[in-house]
Amino acid sequence: MNRKTLVLPAVVGLLAPVLAACGGSDSGSGGDAIVVGTTDRFTASKEAPAPLDPAYAYDVGSWNILRQTTQTLMIQPRGDGEPVPEAAQQCGFTDTGNERYSCTLRDGLKFANGDAITAEDVKFSIERALSLEADSLVFALLSTIDTIETQGDREVIFHLKTADATFPFKLSTPVAGIVNKDDYPKEKLREGFELDGSGPYTMKAEVKDGALTKAVFTKNPDYKGSLKVNNDKVEIVSFGDAEAMGEALDKGDIDLMTRAMTPDQIQKLSKATDGDVDLVEVAGLEIRYLAFNTDAPTVKDKAVRKAVAQVINRSELVSGVYGSQAEPLYSMVPAGITGHSNSFFNTYGDPSVAKAKAVLEDAGVTTPVKFTMHYTTDHYGAATKQEFEQLQKQLNDSGLFDVDIQGTPWEKFRPAELKGEYDVFGMGWFPDFPDADSFLAPFLDKDNTLNSPYANPEIINTLIPESRREADRLSAADSLTRIQDFIAIDAPMIPLWQGKQYVAARDDITGTAYALNSSSTLQLWELGRGVSG
């Protein structure tokens, strides 16, 4: 099979592409394990000692480990769409106001160690995440829960503080994962890399110097859920950089690689006409944005943030760094999501140094404004440094800013950002679920994921609750648009671009069309080993 790019539409569930052709080959990693490469780093440190505890983990890499092992009541289906029951046999709102949500567990559910799973285990798991209030702030996803009750061994009832049509999606996220109270203490996080659950796989971690270097997933024979598991064993190997990961794929040491390939790697793979590696382009909802500590003296004045928004040239940034692999973004809600509005373009129009200068002059701000933009060196891909060099050049060339940039590894970057040590910093976002709420509430609601001091009472008290009352998400568009307009006016963050996502795999690996969903969930159970040709 020639090396090629397969471009899949947003709803990949409508397709059933065959990615293996005739013929035989012993290419690939050998043995029965399918080996997946990633540049995600998994470290246990003093600042973050429990990277894989569902009550703590809140980044795409850690969630992709948890989704293989820790079962949730609901799950996002193949091809996206409304969540479907997973550990649950059925779930649904039982009132007209979307404030009472009931789930019945599948009969005979067991943890991988053989212990029976009851409704009390679900209650324990979710109440534990809420009570621990980990500094990752992931617990805020469950903030609309008021109380949880159980009826018998199989029924769990959630009483919500306010209507929340997105609640089924939230029950599909790892923070709502079902854990065994014998393994996960109620009063503290479970440190290290051990994982226990009832998902499609069990996991064994290989660790060196406080970092997980390989995660070995073995099919769980006791798994009961909605997923069809197409393999017996998968390994995730963490690489220091994309180049090393690419070399491993070329040599056959790994079978597949996902995030984060470099733009150059993707371009070369897409243009190649021979070889035994396929590049699959999948619809993605990844966004990148610039965030501000709105209490920091350098950027506390809204005029400074608005001037930055007025100067940034997204088209130039995207074309210079990512090419066709990304698109300019003018809202925190990406295109393709119901409720998306180009609020930043509507507010600022095309980039203009003259308009930015006028904003600063009207506010009495002395120029050039000095600050440092921080970025992480090892979490969003190798091109992040080049991206921030471009942003620095755009701002400094305006004559209105004197900007330095500084890169820091994620294990130190994230804790520093949460402590408010950075005035201006770059972040990426992979949605918790494919809904506009997941691109707004995590940054703007109480206990926001950035620990940002920015708080808009109308957004928190009126617009977010108002949007969540609408089961028909089209009906929530007015509230969602107003939220996006507030972000553009106050500029506590500035959206930059929306990215595509890719999978590169040796041509005897099947199921790659479904290896990632639009929320960047890694679905290892979809992968199989066929034949190459």
NORFEN-V861901 format. One record per pair of residues at least 6 apart in sequence whose ideal C-beta (glycine too) atoms are under 7 Angstrom apart, sorted by the first residue. I is the first residue (numbers start at 1). GAP is how many residues later the second one is. If there is no record, write none. Layout:
i=I gap=GAP
i=I gap=GAP
This chain:
i=1 gap=20
i=1 gap=275
i=1 gap=277
i=1 gap=506
i=1 gap=531
i=1 gap=532
i=2 gap=271
i=2 gap=272
i=3 gap=266
i=3 gap=269
i=3 gap=270
i=3 gap=271
i=3 gap=272
i=3 gap=274
i=3 gap=275
i=4 gap=274
i=4 gap=275
i=5 gap=265
i=5 gap=274
i=5 gap=276
i=6 gap=11
i=6 gap=272
i=6 gap=274
i=6 gap=275
i=6 gap=507
i=7 gap=274
i=8 gap=7
i=8 gap=272
i=8 gap=273
i=8 gap=274
i=8 gap=275
i=8 gap=505
i=9 gap=274
i=10 gap=273
i=10 gap=326
i=10 gap=508
i=11 gap=68
i=11 gap=69
i=12 gap=67
i=12 gap=270
i=12 gap=501
i=12 gap=502
i=13 gap=64
i=13 gap=65
i=13 gap=66
i=13 gap=67
i=14 gap=65
i=15 gap=498
i=17 gap=496
i=19 gap=259
i=19 gap=491
i=19 gap=493
i=19 gap=494
i=20 gap=487
i=20 gap=488
i=20 gap=490
i=20 gap=510
i=20 gap=511
i=20 gap=512
i=21 gap=511
i=21 gap=512
i=22 gap=509
i=22 gap=511
i=23 gap=508
i=23 gap=509
i=23 gap=510
i=24 gap=507
i=25 gap=483
i=25 gap=506
i=25 gap=507
i=27 gap=225
i=27 gap=249
i=27 gap=479
i=27 gap=481
i=27 gap=505
i=28 gap=224
i=28 gap=227
i=28 gap=478
i=28 gap=480
i=29 gap=6
i=29 gap=223
i=29 gap=224
i=29 gap=225
i=29 gap=226
i=32 gap=200
i=32 gap=201
i=33 gap=200
i=33 gap=201
i=33 gap=202
i=34 gap=197
i=34 gap=200
i=34 gap=221
i=34 gap=222
i=34 gap=475
i=34 gap=493
i=34 gap=495
i=35 gap=200
i=35 gap=202
i=35 gap=219
i=35 gap=220
i=36 gap=198
i=36 gap=199
i=36 gap=200
i=36 gap=218
i=36 gap=219
i=36 gap=220
i=37 gap=200
i=37 gap=202
i=37 gap=208
i=37 gap=211
i=37 gap=212
i=37 gap=217
i=37 gap=220
i=38 gap=23
i=38 gap=198
i=38 gap=200
i=38 gap=220
i=38 gap=221
i=39 gap=200
i=39 gap=202
i=39 gap=203
i=39 gap=206
i=39 gap=220
i=39 gap=221
i=40 gap=21
i=40 gap=198
i=40 gap=219
i=41 gap=170
i=41 gap=197
i=41 gap=337
i=41 gap=369
i=42 gap=9
i=42 gap=19
i=42 gap=20
i=42 gap=169
i=42 gap=170
i=42 gap=196
i=43 gap=8
i=43 gap=167
i=43 gap=168
i=43 gap=368
i=44 gap=7
i=44 gap=147
i=44 gap=148
i=44 gap=149
i=44 gap=166
i=45 gap=165
i=45 gap=366
i=47 gap=368
i=48 gap=363
i=48 gap=367
i=49 gap=140
i=49 gap=142
i=50 gap=6
i=50 gap=139
i=50 gap=140
i=50 gap=141
i=51 gap=6
i=51 gap=11
i=52 gap=10
i=52 gap=13
i=52 gap=14
i=52 gap=141
i=52 gap=143
i=53 gap=136
i=53 gap=137
i=54 gap=12
i=54 gap=16
i=54 gap=75
i=54 gap=120
i=54 gap=121
i=54 gap=123
i=54 gap=125
i=55 gap=73
i=55 gap=74
i=55 gap=77
i=55 gap=79
i=55 gap=84
i=55 gap=120
i=55 gap=134
i=56 gap=78
i=56 gap=80
i=56 gap=82
i=56 gap=133
i=57 gap=6
i=57 gap=9
i=57 gap=81
i=57 gap=117
i=58 gap=78
i=58 gap=80
i=58 gap=391
i=60 gap=370
i=60 gap=460
i=63 gap=111
i=64 gap=457
i=64 gap=458
i=65 gap=150
i=66 gap=108
i=66 gap=111
i=67 gap=107
i=67 gap=454
i=67 gap=455
i=68 gap=131
i=68 gap=132
i=68 gap=133
i=68 gap=135
i=68 gap=149
i=68 gap=456
i=69 gap=126
i=69 gap=128
i=69 gap=130
i=69 gap=132
i=69 gap=133
i=69 gap=134
i=70 gap=104
i=70 gap=107
i=70 gap=108
i=70 gap=109
i=70 gap=125
i=70 gap=127
i=70 gap=129
i=71 gap=15
i=71 gap=16
i=71 gap=106
i=71 gap=107
i=71 gap=126
i=71 gap=127
i=71 gap=128
i=71 gap=154
i=72 gap=14
i=72 gap=15
i=72 gap=99
i=72 gap=100
i=72 gap=101
i=72 gap=102
i=72 gap=104
i=72 gap=105
i=72 gap=106
i=73 gap=13
i=73 gap=14
i=73 gap=15
i=73 gap=18
i=73 gap=30
i=73 gap=49
i=73 gap=98
i=73 gap=103
i=74 gap=9
i=74 gap=10
i=74 gap=11
i=74 gap=12
i=74 gap=14
i=74 gap=17
i=74 gap=94
i=74 gap=97
i=74 gap=98
i=75 gap=8
i=75 gap=9
i=75 gap=11
i=75 gap=97
i=75 gap=151
i=76 gap=7
i=76 gap=96
i=76 gap=357
i=76 gap=441
i=76 gap=443
i=76 gap=445
i=77 gap=7
i=78 gap=436
i=80 gap=354
i=80 gap=437
i=80 gap=438
i=83 gap=85
i=83 gap=86
i=83 gap=89
i=84 gap=142
i=85 gap=6
i=85 gap=141
i=86 gap=139
i=86 gap=140
i=87 gap=18
i=87 gap=19
i=87 gap=22
i=87 gap=91
i=87 gap=111
i=87 gap=138
i=88 gap=15
i=88 gap=16
i=88 gap=17
i=88 gap=18
i=89 gap=15
i=89 gap=16
i=89 gap=17
i=90 gap=14
i=91 gap=10
i=91 gap=11
i=91 gap=12
i=91 gap=77
i=92 gap=10
i=93 gap=7
i=93 gap=8
i=94 gap=6
i=94 gap=8
i=97 gap=66
i=98 gap=65
i=98 gap=66
i=98 gap=67
i=98 gap=371
i=98 gap=373
i=99 gap=61
i=99 gap=63
i=99 gap=64
i=100 gap=57
i=100 gap=59
i=101 gap=57
i=101 gap=59
i=101 gap=66
i=102 gap=53
i=102 gap=55
i=103 gap=53
i=104 gap=50
i=104 gap=51
i=105 gap=12
i=105 gap=14
i=105 gap=49
i=106 gap=118
i=108 gap=116
i=109 gap=8
i=109 gap=89
i=109 gap=115
i=110 gap=6
i=110 gap=7
i=110 gap=88
i=110 gap=112
i=111 gap=6
i=111 gap=69
i=111 gap=85
i=111 gap=86
i=111 gap=87
i=112 gap=84
i=112 gap=85
i=112 gap=86
i=112 gap=90
i=112 gap=108
i=112 gap=110
i=113 gap=83
i=115 gap=65
i=117 gap=61
i=117 gap=81
i=118 gap=35
i=119 gap=31
i=119 gap=33
i=119 gap=34
i=119 gap=35
i=119 gap=36
i=119 gap=37
i=120 gap=30
i=121 gap=57
i=121 gap=59
i=122 gap=34
i=122 gap=56
i=123 gap=25
i=123 gap=27
i=123 gap=33
i=124 gap=57
i=125 gap=52
i=125 gap=53
i=125 gap=54
i=126 gap=16
i=126 gap=22
i=126 gap=50
i=127 gap=21
i=128 gap=56
i=128 gap=58
i=129 gap=10
i=129 gap=13
i=129 gap=46
i=130 gap=9
i=130 gap=12
i=130 gap=15
i=132 gap=7
i=132 gap=57
i=133 gap=6
i=134 gap=55
i=135 gap=283
i=137 gap=310
i=137 gap=311
i=137 gap=312
i=137 gap=314
i=138 gap=37
i=139 gap=36
i=140 gap=305
i=140 gap=307
i=141 gap=29
i=141 gap=32
i=141 gap=34
i=141 gap=291
i=142 gap=28
i=142 gap=33
i=142 gap=34
i=143 gap=303
i=143 gap=304
i=144 gap=16
i=144 gap=17
i=144 gap=18
i=144 gap=20
i=144 gap=23
i=145 gap=13
i=145 gap=15
i=146 gap=13
i=146 gap=14
i=146 gap=15
i=147 gap=12
i=148 gap=8
i=148 gap=10
i=149 gap=8
i=150 gap=6
i=151 gap=6
i=160 gap=7
i=162 gap=303
i=163 gap=305
i=163 gap=306
i=164 gap=304
i=165 gap=303
i=165 gap=304
i=165 gap=305
i=165 gap=306
i=166 gap=269
i=166 gap=271
i=166 gap=302
i=169 gap=264
i=169 gap=266
i=170 gap=6
i=172 gap=261
i=173 gap=259
i=173 gap=260
i=177 gap=20
i=178 gap=19
i=178 gap=20
i=179 gap=18
i=180 gap=16
i=183 gap=7
i=183 gap=13
i=184 gap=6
i=193 gap=12
i=193 gap=14
i=193 gap=19
i=195 gap=8
i=198 gap=25
i=199 gap=21
i=199 gap=24
i=200 gap=19
i=200 gap=20
i=200 gap=23
i=200 gap=25
i=200 gap=27
i=200 gap=29
i=200 gap=325
i=201 gap=16
i=201 gap=17
i=201 gap=18
i=201 gap=19
i=202 gap=16
i=202 gap=18
i=203 gap=12
i=203 gap=13
i=203 gap=14
i=204 gap=12
i=205 gap=7
i=205 gap=10
i=206 gap=7
i=206 gap=8
i=207 gap=6
i=212 gap=26
i=213 gap=25
i=214 gap=21
i=214 gap=22
i=214 gap=23
i=215 gap=20
i=215 gap=21
i=216 gap=19
i=217 gap=16
i=217 gap=17
i=217 gap=307
i=218 gap=15
i=219 gap=10
i=219 gap=13
i=219 gap=14
i=227 gap=298
i=228 gap=297
i=229 gap=296
i=230 gap=281
i=230 gap=295
i=230 gap=296
i=230 gap=297
i=230 gap=298
i=231 gap=296
i=231 gap=297
i=234 gap=290
i=234 gap=293
i=237 gap=17
i=239 gap=6
i=239 gap=9
i=241 gap=141
i=242 gap=18
i=242 gap=19
i=242 gap=20
i=242 gap=23
i=242 gap=140
i=245 gap=12
i=246 gap=11
i=246 gap=19
i=248 gap=6
i=249 gap=8
i=249 gap=28
i=249 gap=255
i=255 gap=250
i=255 gap=251
i=255 gap=254
i=256 gap=247
i=256 gap=248
i=256 gap=249
i=256 gap=253
i=256 gap=256
i=256 gap=259
i=257 gap=247
i=258 gap=245
i=258 gap=257
i=258 gap=258
i=258 gap=264
i=260 gap=120
i=260 gap=121
i=261 gap=241
i=261 gap=243
i=262 gap=119
i=262 gap=120
i=262 gap=121
i=263 gap=58
i=263 gap=59
i=263 gap=60
i=263 gap=62
i=263 gap=120
i=266 gap=13
i=266 gap=59
i=266 gap=236
i=267 gap=56
i=269 gap=8
i=269 gap=10
i=269 gap=235
i=270 gap=9
i=276 gap=230
i=276 gap=231
i=276 gap=256
i=277 gap=227
i=277 gap=228
i=277 gap=229
i=277 gap=230
i=278 gap=227
i=278 gap=229
i=278 gap=234
i=279 gap=223
i=279 gap=225
i=280 gap=222
i=280 gap=223
i=280 gap=232
i=280 gap=233
i=281 gap=219
i=281 gap=221
i=282 gap=219
i=282 gap=221
i=282 gap=234
i=283 gap=235
i=284 gap=215
i=284 gap=216
i=284 gap=217
i=284 gap=234
i=284 gap=236
i=285 gap=49
i=285 gap=52
i=285 gap=146
i=285 gap=149
i=285 gap=233
i=285 gap=234
i=286 gap=142
i=286 gap=144
i=286 gap=213
i=286 gap=215
i=286 gap=234
i=287 gap=42
i=287 gap=45
i=287 gap=47
i=287 gap=141
i=287 gap=142
i=287 gap=208
i=287 gap=211
i=288 gap=138
i=288 gap=140
i=288 gap=208
i=288 gap=209
i=289 gap=43
i=289 gap=138
i=289 gap=140
i=289 gap=204
i=289 gap=205
i=289 gap=206
i=289 gap=207
i=290 gap=134
i=290 gap=136
i=290 gap=203
i=290 gap=204
i=290 gap=206
i=291 gap=134
i=291 gap=136
i=291 gap=159
i=291 gap=202
i=292 gap=7
i=292 gap=13
i=292 gap=131
i=292 gap=132
i=292 gap=200
i=292 gap=201
i=293 gap=6
i=293 gap=127
i=293 gap=129
i=293 gap=130
i=293 gap=160
i=294 gap=6
i=294 gap=158
i=294 gap=159
i=294 gap=160
i=294 gap=198
i=295 gap=158
i=296 gap=127
i=298 gap=71
i=298 gap=72
i=298 gap=73
i=298 gap=125
i=299 gap=6
i=299 gap=72
i=299 gap=124
i=299 gap=125
i=301 gap=62
i=301 gap=64
i=302 gap=188
i=302 gap=189
i=303 gap=56
i=303 gap=57
i=303 gap=60
i=303 gap=62
i=304 gap=61
i=304 gap=65
i=305 gap=186
i=306 gap=53
i=306 gap=185
i=307 gap=49
i=307 gap=52
i=307 gap=53
i=307 gap=93
i=308 gap=87
i=308 gap=186
i=309 gap=35
i=309 gap=39
i=309 gap=182
i=309 gap=185
i=310 gap=38
i=310 gap=41
i=310 gap=42
i=310 gap=45
i=310 gap=46
i=310 gap=49
i=311 gap=40
i=311 gap=42
i=311 gap=45
i=311 gap=83
i=311 gap=84
i=311 gap=87
i=311 gap=89
i=312 gap=39
i=312 gap=79
i=312 gap=82
i=312 gap=182
i=313 gap=38
i=313 gap=81
i=314 gap=14
i=314 gap=15
i=314 gap=182
i=314 gap=183
i=315 gap=13
i=317 gap=70
i=317 gap=73
i=317 gap=74
i=317 gap=179
i=317 gap=180
i=318 gap=8
i=318 gap=9
i=318 gap=10
i=318 gap=179
i=320 gap=70
i=321 gap=62
i=321 gap=65
i=321 gap=66
i=321 gap=69
i=322 gap=61
i=322 gap=175
i=325 gap=174
i=325 gap=175
i=326 gap=171
i=326 gap=172
i=326 gap=173
i=326 gap=174
i=327 gap=170
i=327 gap=171
i=328 gap=169
i=329 gap=166
i=329 gap=167
i=329 gap=168
i=329 gap=169
i=330 gap=12
i=330 gap=13
i=330 gap=14
i=330 gap=15
i=330 gap=165
i=331 gap=9
i=331 gap=10
i=331 gap=11
i=331 gap=12
i=331 gap=13
i=331 gap=153
i=331 gap=164
i=332 gap=107
i=332 gap=108
i=332 gap=111
i=332 gap=152
i=332 gap=155
i=332 gap=161
i=332 gap=163
i=333 gap=6
i=333 gap=7
i=333 gap=103
i=333 gap=106
i=333 gap=107
i=333 gap=147
i=333 gap=151
i=334 gap=6
i=334 gap=105
i=334 gap=164
i=335 gap=163
i=337 gap=97
i=337 gap=99
i=337 gap=102
i=338 gap=98
i=338 gap=135
i=338 gap=136
i=338 gap=139
i=339 gap=97
i=339 gap=134
i=339 gap=137
i=339 gap=138
i=339 gap=141
i=339 gap=142
i=341 gap=140
i=341 gap=143
i=343 gap=141
i=343 gap=142
i=343 gap=144
i=343 gap=145
i=344 gap=144
i=344 gap=151
i=347 gap=141
i=347 gap=142
i=353 gap=45
i=353 gap=47
i=356 gap=42
i=356 gap=44
i=357 gap=43
i=360 gap=7
i=360 gap=40
i=367 gap=33
i=368 gap=31
i=368 gap=32
i=368 gap=33
i=368 gap=34
i=369 gap=31
i=369 gap=32
i=370 gap=32
i=371 gap=32
i=371 gap=52
i=371 gap=53
i=372 gap=32
i=372 gap=33
i=372 gap=34
i=372 gap=51
i=372 gap=52
i=373 gap=15
i=373 gap=18
i=373 gap=19
i=373 gap=30
i=373 gap=32
i=373 gap=51
i=373 gap=52
i=373 gap=53
i=374 gap=32
i=374 gap=34
i=374 gap=39
i=374 gap=48
i=374 gap=50
i=374 gap=51
i=375 gap=9
i=375 gap=13
i=375 gap=30
i=375 gap=32
i=375 gap=50
i=375 gap=51
i=376 gap=8
i=376 gap=31
i=376 gap=32
i=376 gap=33
i=376 gap=34
i=376 gap=37
i=377 gap=8
i=377 gap=30
i=377 gap=31
i=377 gap=32
i=378 gap=31
i=378 gap=32
i=379 gap=31
i=380 gap=48
i=385 gap=22
i=388 gap=17
i=388 gap=38
i=389 gap=16
i=392 gap=11
i=392 gap=13
i=395 gap=6
i=395 gap=8
i=396 gap=6
i=396 gap=7
i=408 gap=8
i=416 gap=6
i=417 gap=8
i=418 gap=33
i=420 gap=31
i=429 gap=10
i=430 gap=89
i=430 gap=90
i=431 gap=7
i=431 gap=8
i=431 gap=88
i=432 gap=6
i=433 gap=86
i=434 gap=84
i=434 gap=85
i=435 gap=38
i=436 gap=44
i=437 gap=30
i=437 gap=31
i=440 gap=40
i=440 gap=43
i=441 gap=23
i=442 gap=6
i=442 gap=7
i=443 gap=6
i=443 gap=7
i=443 gap=9
i=443 gap=50
i=444 gap=12
i=444 gap=15
i=444 gap=16
i=444 gap=39
i=445 gap=15
i=445 gap=19
i=446 gap=14
i=452 gap=40
i=454 gap=38
i=456 gap=30
i=456 gap=34
i=459 gap=24
i=459 gap=27
i=463 gap=16
i=463 gap=19
i=463 gap=20
i=466 gap=13
i=467 gap=9
i=467 gap=12
i=467 gap=13
i=470 gap=6
i=487 gap=6
i=501 gap=15
i=501 gap=19
i=503 gap=9
i=503 gap=12
i=503 gap=13
i=505 gap=7
i=507 gap=25
i=508 gap=21
i=508 gap=22
i=508 gap=23
i=508 gap=24
i=509 gap=18
i=509 gap=20
i=510 gap=18
i=510 gap=20
i=511 gap=15
i=511 gap=16
i=511 gap=17
i=514 gap=9
i=514 gap=12
i=515 gap=7
i=515 gap=8
i=515 gap=11
i=515 gap=12
i=516 gap=6
i=517 gap=6
